Amino acid sequence: MNLDLLVEVRDHPRINSKALKRRVEVRHKTKTKPRWFKVADLVMQKVHRYQIENKLSPKWTGPFRVVEALGNNAYKLKTLEGGAIPRMWNAKNLKIYFS
């Protein structure tokens, strides 16, 4: 009888872990706000930790213009004067600039 129940005992933790992952995914999707930017949008860029001099330093710099949307929430930026920013930026490090 114990051998018959062995399969069910092994499946129980797997089922629980899948249910937990599903609950975490649903919770994450309801709490996060997706960010999408269009080409020519003005955005602010988050300052790196090493660029902050003191607690009163600004946490965001900008504005910058979105030049290209590369997919997977990656964007190429340029300054308003036309100078290119050397790397791509993820949407979690950007926010819309309201002027």
C-alpha positions in Angstrom: 0.0 0.0 0.0 2.9 2.4 0.8 4.3 1.8 -2.7 1.0 2.8 -4.3 1.0 6.1 -2.4 4.6 6.8 -3.2 3.7 8.5 -6.5 1.2 10.8 -4.9 3.6 11.7 -2.1 6.2 12.7 -4.7 3.8 14.7 -6.7 2.5 16.7 -3.8 5.6 19.1 -3.4 5.7 19.6 -7.2 2.1 20.6 -7.3 2.5 23.0 -4.4 5.6 24.6 -6.0 3.7 25.2 -9.3 0.8 26.7 -7.4 3.1 29.0 -5.4 4.8 30.1 -8.6 1.4 30.9 -10.2 0.4 32.9 -7.1 3.6 34.9 -7.2 3.2 35.6 -10.9 -0.3 36.9 -10.5 0.7 39.1 -7.5 3.6 40.5 -9.5 1.5 41.3 -12.6 -1.1 43.1 -10.5 1.4 45.2 -8.5 3.8 46.3 -11.3 3.1 49.0 -13.8 4.3 48.2 -17.3 6.3 51.1 -18.9 6.4 51.6 -22.6 7.9 54.6 -24.3 7.5 55.7 -27.9 10.2 57.1 -30.2 10.6 60.9 -29.5 9.2 60.6 -25.9 11.0 62.6 -23.3 12.3 60.5 -20.3 14.2 60.9 -17.1 17.1 58.5 -16.4 17.8 57.1 -12.9 21.2 58.1 -11.4 23.6 55.4 -10.6 24.5 54.8 -6.9 28.1 55.9 -7.5 27.0 59.3 -9.1 25.1 60.3 -6.0 27.3 62.7 -3.9 25.0 63.2 -0.9 21.4 62.6 0.2 20.3 65.8 -1.4 21.6 64.9 -4.8 18.9 64.4 -7.5 17.9 60.8 -8.1 16.9 61.4 -11.7 18.7 63.2 -14.6 17.4 64.4 -17.9 15.4 64.9 -19.9 16.5 62.7 -22.7 14.8 61.8 -26.0 14.0 58.2 -26.9 15.7 57.4 -30.3 14.9 53.8 -30.7 12.8 51.1 -29.0 14.9 47.9 -29.2 12.4 45.4 -27.6 12.4 43.7 -24.2 12.0 47.2 -22.6 15.4 48.4 -23.9 15.7 51.9 -25.3 18.4 54.0 -26.9 18.5 57.6 -25.8 20.0 60.9 -26.9 20.3 64.3 -25.2 18.1 67.2 -26.3 21.1 68.7 -28.1 21.5 65.6 -30.2 24.4 63.8 -28.4 24.0 60.1 -28.2 24.0 58.2 -24.8 26.6 55.4 -25.2 24.5 52.4 -24.0 20.9 51.1 -23.9 18.6 51.7 -21.0 16.0 49.4 -19.5 12.5 50.8 -18.9 12.8 50.2 -15.1 15.6 52.8 -15.1 13.5 55.4 -17.0 10.4 57.4 -16.3 8.4 59.7 -18.4 9.3 63.4 -18.3 6.3 65.8 -18.0 7.1 69.3 -19.2 
